[in-house]
Amino acid sequence: MVETRAAGAAAVRGGVLQSGAYVATFLLSLLSLPLLTNHLGLADFGRYSTVVALVTIIGGLTDAGVVNIALREWSTRHGEDRRQTLRLLLGIRLELGIGGVLIGVLYAVLAGFSSVLVLGTALAGFGMLLQILADLLAVALQGELRFGWPAIITVSRQIVAVAVIVALVLAGADLLPFLAVTIPASLMTLGLTVCVVRGQMPLRPALRGAQRWALLRDTIPYAAAIAINTIYFQVTILVMHQIASATDTGEFSLSFRVVQVLIGVPSLAIGASFPILSHAAHADAQRFREAVARILELAAITAVPVVLALVLGAPFIMRLLAHEHRATATAVLQIQAFALLATFVATASGFPLLALRRHTALLVGNCAALAANVALSFILIPILHARGAAISAVAAESCLAAGQLAFLLREGRVTMRVSTVAVAILAGGVGATAQLLPVISPVRAIVALLAYIVVLAACGRLPPEVTHLRAFRTWR
């Protein structure tokens, strides 16, 4: 499938399908988030978010980029060679996962977390491990550009999580059970994924093999880059837990939860084309060059309206989610929304670098982002509190995007057409004038998006890829 020209259309449909499923999970999470914040209170919600941030870091460390590596190997290997490689990656993933959970619990103890938060870290870590194993098994579906089942599984997982949260709120549960919500949700995901990929994906891990060290040696720089990528965006909450008040942490955490969900959209939308990029980087340089240039353009076209809608819609979002400190939380979200612009660029340049096996470039870019975030967090949080944390997060993501894009352009295998990017920025500026309208924020956001589309159309920059969405024949 990835060798054919039809693969491009399938990837576009798959990216939209996966992004749609991801947005659906976001909307479902909005059903439970107000219940969660009101039930726990802002201080306990800050503690809850601290554990979630820690476990997310654990997830990045234990994943070590294995899922993307597995997807690349699926696209470039065949037969028994592919099967043995994936078994080795499954074994590596399992070992790293167990070690990561133990490290996370040890950190919680050394950092002086309460006994409830230490136990909550262990429970949430176990649920995270189950989920990432399911994600690795789903490589068989993504590698064949079958995106329907992953979308169904993603939405189903969120439905289970929301149902459990609602049940816990109605039961008057304390903080600890909420940190274990990922376990039943991830068990459902893992079970359903195993049923779907049985016979296509090896289910038995291999802990030894002739290629094991070669795989480890090849992926160590990328694994380190993924680990740092996870840490640098989450580290802000951990810094706040140490140097800021619980209220400040809660305000930033509320904004971060919204942005964190949307950060996954570019990875899903652009990641759908990764099997094609991997194959083209290996066998068709011209196709690779064209695909990367188009991905960068589409990233810019898509990122601007997302940021625009979030900035203009922030007052409405925070009215739904926050009953206390709403004004501050709104300002924090409006600042942090601009991180998404950088996220789209970073993702659009990161996947091509991975396809080219430029792991060191990815590592350097993420190290620079981590350094920027840590330095700015310690400088700005004591001065600007939650707003300072948001500025730090935006600066770190921008540093990553600029670094990875520079590395990619230096490869000389891709060119970036800046005219489309300029039109997207112009259209975004026109849409931003909706802020002046004397209407409620959701209406401003809708007007801004319509204005954005009109300007794109007038400039002849509406993506022709939208025609690929007319038929979803690859939903399975």
C-alpha positions in Angstrom: 0.0 0.0 0.0 2.7 2.5 1.0 4.4 2.0 -2.4 1.5 3.3 -4.4 0.3 6.8 -5.2 -3.0 6.0 -3.5 -1.1 5.9 -0.2 -1.1 9.7 -0.1 -4.9 9.9 -0.2 -5.2 7.1 2.4 -2.7 8.9 4.7 -4.7 12.1 4.4 -8.0 10.3 5.3 -6.2 8.4 8.0 -4.8 11.6 9.5 -8.2 13.2 9.6 -9.8 10.1 11.0 -7.2 9.8 13.8 -7.3 13.5 14.6 -11.1 13.3 14.6 -11.0 10.5 17.1 -8.5 12.4 19.2 -10.7 15.5 19.2 -13.6 13.3 20.2 -11.6 12.0 23.2 -10.9 15.7 24.1 -14.6 16.5 24.0 -15.3 13.5 26.1 -12.6 14.5 28.6 -14.4 17.9 28.9 -17.4 16.1 30.3 -15.3 14.7 33.2 -12.8 17.6 33.7 -15.3 20.0 35.4 -16.5 17.2 37.6 -12.9 16.3 38.5 -11.8 19.8 39.3 -14.9 20.6 41.3 -14.8 17.3 43.2 -11.1 17.5 44.0 -10.7 21.2 44.4 -8.0 23.3 42.8 -5.2 22.2 45.2 -5.9 18.5 44.9 -6.3 18.9 41.2 -2.8 20.4 41.1 -1.5 17.3 43.0 -3.4 15.1 40.6 -1.8 16.9 37.6 1.6 16.6 39.2 1.3 12.8 39.2 -0.1 12.8 35.7 2.9 14.9 34.5 5.3 12.5 36.2 3.7 9.4 34.7 3.7 11.1 31.3 7.4 11.6 31.7 7.7 7.9 32.6 5.7 7.1 29.4 8.1 9.0 27.3 11.1 7.3 28.9 9.7 3.8 28.6 8.4 4.3 25.1 11.8 5.5 24.0 10.5 6.1 20.5 10.0 2.4 20.1 6.5 2.8 18.6 7.8 5.1 15.8 10.9 2.9 15.3 8.6 -0.1 15.0 6.5 1.7 12.5 9.5 2.6 10.4 10.8 -1.0 10.6 7.4 -2.4 9.6 7.5 -0.1 6.5 11.0 -1.2 5.4 11.2 -4.9 6.4 9.3 -7.9 5.3 8.5 -11.5 6.2 10.4 -13.2 9.1 12.9 -10.4 9.3 10.1 -8.0 10.1 8.5 -10.4 12.6 11.7 -11.0 14.5 12.5 -7.3 14.6 9.1 -6.4 16.0 9.4 -9.2 18.6 12.7 -7.7 19.8 11.2 -4.2 19.9 8.3 -5.6 22.0 10.8 -7.1 24.4 12.8 -3.9 24.6 9.5 -2.0 25.2 8.5 -4.3 28.0 11.8 -4.1 29.8 12.0 -0.3 29.6 8.4 0.0 30.8 8.9 -1.9 34.0 12.1 0.0 34.7 10.4 3.3 34.0 7.6 2.7 36.4 10.1 1.8 39.2 12.1 4.9 38.5 9.0 7.0 38.6 7.9 5.6 42.0 11.5 6.2 43.3 11.4 9.8 42.2 8.0 10.3 44.0 9.6 8.9 47.2 12.7 11.0 47.0 10.8 14.2 46.0 8.8 13.9 49.2 5.4 13.0 47.7 2.8 12.0 50.1 2.1 8.2 50.4 -1.1 8.7 48.4 0.8 10.3 45.6 3.5 7.7 45.7 0.9 4.9 45.4 -1.0 6.8 42.8 2.2 7.1 40.7 2.6 3.3 40.8 -1.1 2.7 39.8 -1.0 5.3 37.0 2.3 4.0 35.8 0.9 0.5 35.5 -2.0 1.8 33.4 0.4 3.8 31.3 2.5 0.7 30.6 -0.6 -1.3 29.4 -1.6 1.5 27.1 1.8 1.9 25.4 2.0 -1.9 24.9 -1.3 -1.5 23.1 0.1 1.3 21.0 3.0 -0.8 19.9 0.8 -3.7 18.9 -1.3 -1.2 16.8 1.7 -0.6 14.6 0.4 -3.5 12.4 -2.7 -1.4 11.6 -0.9 1.9 11.0 1.8 0.3 8.8 -0.9 -1.0 6.5 -2.6 2.5 6.6 -5.7 1.0 8.3 -6.8 3.8 10.7 -10.4 2.9 11.5 -9.7 0.4 14.3 -7.2 2.7 16.0 -9.7 5.5 15.9 -12.4 3.3 17.4 -10.1 2.0 20.1 -9.0 5.5 21.0 -12.5 6.8 21.5 -13.6 3.6 23.4 -10.7 4.1 25.8 -11.8 7.6 26.6 -15.4 6.5 27.1 -14.3 4.0 29.7 -12.1 6.6 31.4 -14.9 9.1 31.6 -17.4 6.6 32.8 -15.0 5.5 35.6 -14.3 9.2 36.6 -18.0 9.9 36.7 -18.6 6.8 38.8 -15.9 7.8 41.3 -17.3 11.4 41.6 -20.7 10.0 42.3 -19.2 7.7 44.9 -17.4 10.6 46.6 -14.0 9.0 46.1 -10.8 10.5 47.3 -7.7 11.4 45.2 -6.1 8.0 44.9 -8.8 6.1 42.9 -8.7 8.8 40.2 -5.0 8.1 39.7 -5.9 4.5 38.9 -8.5 5.3 36.2 -6.0 4.5 33.4 -5.9 0.8 34.4 -9.4 -0.3 33.4 -9.3 2.0 30.3 -5.9 0.7 29.2 -6.9 -3.0 29.8 -9.9 -2.5 27.5 -7.6 -0.9 24.9 -5.0 -3.7 25.1 -7.6 -6.5 24.9 -9.3 -5.0 21.9 -6.0 -4.3 20.1 -4.8 -7.9 20.6 -8.1 -9.2 19.1 -7.7 -7.0 16.0 -4.0 -7.6 15.3 -3.8 -11.3 16.1 -2.1 -13.0 13.2 -0.6 -9.8 11.9 1.6 -8.7 14.8 3.7 -10.9 17.0 2.3 -11.0 20.5 5.2 -12.8 22.2 8.2 -10.5 23.0 11.8 -11.6 22.4 14.3 -10.7 25.1 17.3 -12.0 23.1 18.3 -12.0 19.4 21.1 -11.4 17.0 19.7 -7.9 16.0 19.0 -6.8 19.6 22.2 -4.7 20.1 22.1 -3.3 16.6 18.5 -2.1 17.2 19.5 -0.6 20.6 22.5 1.1 19.2 20.6 2.6 16.3 17.7 3.9 18.5 19.6 5.1 21.6 19.9 8.7 20.3 16.2 8.8 19.2 15.2 7.2 22.5 17.0 9.9 24.4 15.4 12.6 22.2 11.9 11.2 22.9 12.6 11.0 26.6 13.8 14.7 26.7 10.8 15.7 24.5 8.5 14.3 27.1 10.4 15.8 30.0 10.9 19.3 28.8 7.2 20.0 28.3 6.2 18.3 31.5 9.0 19.6 33.7 7.2 23.0 34.1 4.6 21.4 36.3 7.3 19.6 38.4 9.2 22.9 38.8 6.0 24.6 39.9 5.3 21.8 42.4 8.6 22.7 44.1 8.7 26.6 43.8 5.1 27.8 43.3 1.9 27.6 45.3 -0.6 24.8 44.8 -3.0 27.4 43.4 -0.5 28.6 40.8 0.2 24.9 39.8 -3.5 24.3 39.5 -4.1 27.3 37.3 -1.3 26.2 34.9 -2.3 22.6 35.1 -5.9 23.4 33.9 -4.5 25.3 30.9 -1.9 22.6 30.3 -4.6 19.8 30.3 -6.4 21.6 27.4 -3.2 22.2 25.4 -1.8 18.8 26.2 -4.8 17.1 24.5 -4.4 19.3 21.4 -0.7 18.7 21.2 -1.4 15.1 20.2 -3.3 16.2 17.1 -0.3 17.1 14.8 1.4 13.9 15.7 -1.6 11.9 14.7 -2.4 13.9 11.6 1.2 14.0 10.3 2.1 10.6 11.7 -0.4 8.9 9.4 2.0 9.7 6.6 5.1 8.3 8.4 5.0 4.8 6.7 5.0 6.6 3.3 7.9 8.9 4.4 9.9 5.9 5.7 9.5 4.0 2.5 10.2 7.0 0.3 13.3 8.0 2.3 14.6 4.5 1.6 13.5 4.0 -2.0 12.3 7.3 -3.7 14.2 10.5 -3.0 12.0 12.7 -5.2 8.8 11.5 -3.7 10.3 12.1 -0.2 11.2 15.6 -1.1 7.7 16.4 -2.4 6.0 14.8 0.5 8.0 16.7 3.1 7.5 20.0 1.5 3.8 19.4 1.4 3.7 18.3 5.0 5.4 21.4 6.1 2.9 23.6 4.2 -0.1 21.7 5.5 1.3 22.0 9.1 1.4 25.8 8.8 -2.1 25.9 7.2 -3.6 23.8 10.0 -1.7 25.2 12.9 -2.8 28.8 12.5 -6.6 28.2 12.8 -6.1 25.9 15.7 -4.2 28.6 17.7 -6.7 31.2 16.5 -9.7 29.2 17.8 -8.0 28.4 21.1 -7.0 32.0 21.8 -10.4 33.4 21.0 -12.3 30.6 22.6 -10.2 30.5 25.8 -12.7 32.6 27.9 -15.5 30.1 27.1 -13.4 27.1 27.7 -12.3 28.3 31.1 -15.8 29.3 32.0 -16.7 25.6 31.6 -13.7 24.2 33.4 -12.8 26.7 36.1 -15.0 28.3 38.7 -12.1 29.8 40.6 -9.3 32.1 39.3 -11.0 32.0 35.8 -9.4 35.2 34.6 -5.9 34.0 35.3 -6.5 30.6 33.8 -7.9 32.2 30.6 -4.8 34.3 30.2 -2.5 31.3 30.8 -4.4 29.3 28.1 -4.2 32.1 25.6 -0.4 32.4 26.1 0.1 28.6 26.0 -2.0 28.2 22.9 0.9 29.5 20.8 2.9 26.5 21.7 0.7 24.6 19.3 2.0 26.6 16.4 5.5 25.4 17.2 4.3 21.9 17.8 2.9 21.5 14.3 6.2 22.7 12.8 8.3 20.5 15.2 6.2 17.4 14.3 6.2 18.2 10.5 10.1 18.4 10.6 10.6 15.6 13.2 9.0 12.7 11.3 11.1 13.3 8.1 14.3 13.5 10.3 13.3 10.1 11.8 12.6 8.6 8.4 16.1 9.7 7.4 17.5 8.2 10.6 18.9 11.6 11.8 18.5 10.7 15.4 21.3 12.9 16.6 19.6 16.0 15.1 16.4 15.1 17.0 18.4 14.7 20.2 20.2 18.1 19.9 16.9 19.9 19.2 15.2 18.4 22.2 18.1 19.1 24.5 18.0 22.7 23.5 14.3 22.9 24.3 14.8 21.3 27.7 17.5 23.7 28.6 15.4 26.7 27.5 12.4 25.5 29.5 14.2 24.7 32.7 16.1 28.1 32.7 13.0 30.1 31.8 10.8 28.2 34.3 13.1 29.1 37.3 13.4 32.7 36.1 9.8 33.5 35.1 7.6 31.4 37.5 8.6 33.3 40.6 7.9 36.6 38.8 4.8 35.8 36.7 3.6 32.7 38.3 1.3 30.6 36.1 1.7 33.1 33.2 5.5 32.7 33.5 5.1 28.9 33.2 3.1 29.3 30.0 5.7 31.6 28.5 8.4 29.0 29.3 6.5 26.3 27.6 5.9 28.3 24.5 9.6 29.3 24.3 10.7 25.7 24.7 8.5 24.4 22.0 9.5 27.2 19.7 13.2 26.3 20.3 12.5 22.7 19.3 10.6 23.7 16.1 13.3 26.1 15.0 16.1 23.6 15.6 14.5 20.6 13.9 13.4 22.7 10.9 17.0 24.0 10.5 18.4 20.5 10.6 15.9 19.3 8.0 16.6 22.2 5.6 20.3 21.6 6.0 19.8 18.1 4.7 19.2 19.6 1.3 16.6 17.0 0.4 13.7 19.3 1.0 12.7 22.8 0.2 10.2 25.0 2.0 7.8 27.1 0.0 7.4 30.2 2.3 4.6 31.8 0.2 2.0 29.4 1.6 3.2 30.0 5.1 3.0 33.8 4.6 -0.6 33.4 3.3 -1.5 31.3 6.4 -0.1 34.0 8.7 -1.9 36.7 6.8 -5.2 34.8 7.0 -4.6 34.3 10.7 -4.1 38.0 11.2 -7.4 38.7 9.4 -9.2 36.2 11.5 -7.8 37.6 14.8 -9.7 40.8 14.2 -12.8 38.9 15.3 -11.6 39.6 18.8 -13.0 43.1 18.4 -16.5 41.9 17.8 -19.0 42.5 20.7 -20.1 38.9 20.9 -19.4 35.9 23.1 -16.0 34.1 22.6 -17.3 31.0 20.8 -18.9 33.2 18.2 -15.6 35.2 17.8 -13.8 31.9 17.3 -16.2 30.7 14.6 -16.1 34.1 12.8 -12.3 34.0 12.9 -12.2 30.5 11.4 -14.6 31.5 8.6 -12.5 34.6 7.9 -9.4 32.4 7.8 -10.9 30.0 5.3 -12.2 32.9 3.1 -8.7 34.5 2.9 -7.1 31.1 2.1 -9.6 30.5 -0.7 -9.1 34.1 -2.1 -5.4 33.5 -2.2 -5.8 30.1 -3.9 -4.2 28.3 -0.9 -7.0 25.9 0.2 -5.4 22.5 0.4 -6.4 20.3 -2.6 -6.0 17.3 -0.2 -9.5 18.0 1.1 -10.8 16.2 -2.0 -9.3 13.0 -0.6 -11.8 13.2 2.3 -14.8 12.4 0.1 -14.4 8.7 0.5 -13.2 6.9 3.6 -12.6 3.5 2.0 -9.6 2.8 4.3 -11.4 3.2 7.5 -10.6 -0.4 8.6 
